[in-house]
Amino acid sequence: MKPVIFHRDFEKHYKQRITSNPKLAKRFGERYKLFLPRERGRPLDGHVLGGSLQGRRAFSVAGDTRVVYMELEDQIIFLDIGTHNQVY
């Protein structure tokens, strides 16, 4: 299993956008546990991004909330978290 690294922008946005909503923070924890063993199908709905975010991927946390990440050969970097409009 590749280690997951949290980019400083991810950490900053998580604190700003997620921690104030306990239900959303709990949902992120649940989805993160699914993500770790490389579960990318339902309910995460993982997908490849295009355009200016080409080379990155995203998965769904809840409703309109997404995690944008990049998967490298030896690690996964969580880049951003927020609503569709905030991260894309």
N, C-alpha and C positions, 0 to 999 in steps of 0.2 A: 504494500500500500504506500502510495506517494504521500509525503507530508504536505499538509495544507499550511500555507503562509498567508497571513493577513497583511495586506498592503496598508500603509498608514492612512490612505484615503478611505479604505474600507472601514478601518477602526473608527475614524472620525465620523463617517456617515452612519455607522451602526449606532454610535452614541447619540448622534443628533436625531436620527430618524426612527430608530427601532426601540431603544431602551425605555422611552416614555410610554410605550404601549406594551404592557406585560403579555398580552395575548400574542402579539406579533413576535416578541422576543422568545416566547415559548415555542411558537410555530417554527421560528428559525432553528432553534435547538433540535426540534424533531426532524426537520428537513436535513440539517447538517448530519445527523446520525444516519440518515438514509444515503446521503451523498458519499460518506466515507468509504463504504464498501463498493463504490463505483456503481451505485444504483442510479441510472440516469433516465429511466422511463417514468411512467406514472408513479407517484403523483408529482415528481419533480419537473416533468416536461422539459428536460434539458434539450438545448438546441444550439446550433452554431449561429453566430452573428455575422452580419455582412456590413458592407459600406465602410464607414470610418472605424468600426469595431471588428473588422475582419481579423480572424485569428483568435478571437475570443469566443467564449461560450456563456450561456446564461441558464439559470434554472429558477423555477417559481418557488417562492416562499409561501405566499398567500395572496389570493386575489391579484392585485396589480403590482405586488412587491417582488422584485427580482434580485438575484445575486449574479453579478458579472464576474467571470473568472477566466484565467488563462491556464491551460494545462501544458506544462513543459515536460521534457523527458524524465526529469528527476523530482519534480515538485508541481504543486498546484498553487496558484496565487489568486486569492480572492481580491478583486480589484475594487468593487463598488457594490453597494446595496441601496435600494430605494424603489420608488415607484417607477413605472415604465418611463414616464417623462423625465425623471431625475437621472436615470442611469443611461438612457439611450440618446 
